[in-house]
Amino acid sequence: MQLNKDLYIIGIGPGNLADISRKAYQVLNEVDVIVGYKKYIECIKELTREKQQLYSTGMRKEMERVEKAVGLAAAGKKVALISSGDAGVYGMAGPAFELIAKNDIAIEVEVIAGITAANAAAAVLGAPLMHDYVVISLSDILTPWDQIKKRLKAAAEADFITTLYNPRSSRRKMQLQETQKIFLKHRSPDTPVGIVKSVGRDGEELMITTLSELPLEKVDMLTTVIIGNSNTYVAANKIITPRGYKI
Ligand code: SAH
């Protein structure tokens, strides 16, 4: 494959090689350098070749990785910058484009889409996202909690199916509890909720429960939570949100 761009920003899907697009597969095999979070470099290691340079850093070092990838691309290397899921969804595409724009860096960039955790989680749960939905990250590291709460309230009031990312960590426990309270003000306690941990990875776990019974302690940072809308129901162990067809 002829690589005609300098930097490829690639979503590698939720965490196994089968969920990576064919294009991402080919590009990852061809570039000179792959930059990513340690764990995700591990995920795609099988695809790499000896002469490729791998550059990884730990959690919260996103800007370091972006600077490295953009810098190497500007210096003439063919570079892949990887994110889990899709790189344009709370991933590396945003900060990379921001840095390139701010410093007027003359490189050609292509984003290669990936399967998001929301889509992978929805697939194992059945068809929960069959109507209008939103994704809200409960992480208040880069976004003030008040703003997140405002969006949660708006989503709950407007009856959006709501997917929660970054729902709960050892240091951030109250956010999910507050979210549950907000939704209980606008939605029935029996509203179906799907909880999927490590989707597409070793140790994948899923649980179908209700809004009032949501087991907070089962949820961690590797979990995606999907709250149904007022029409969502559970049948034959699947979460289904009707689209409106006459069945
Ligand atoms: N770019 C990613 C999202 C990154 S935000 C995407 O498009 O999917 C990180 C959050 O995504 C995690 O806190 C978790 O809520 C969710 N997530 C990522 N990978 C996951 C997986 N394999 N299983 C379940 N949830 C996952």
Residues whose N, C-alpha, C, O or C-beta is under 5 A from the ligand:
A	BS01	SAH	P14 G15 S84 G85 D86 V89 Y90 G91 I115 T116 A117 A118 L164 Y165 N166 P167 V196 K197 S198 V199 M221 L222 T223 T224
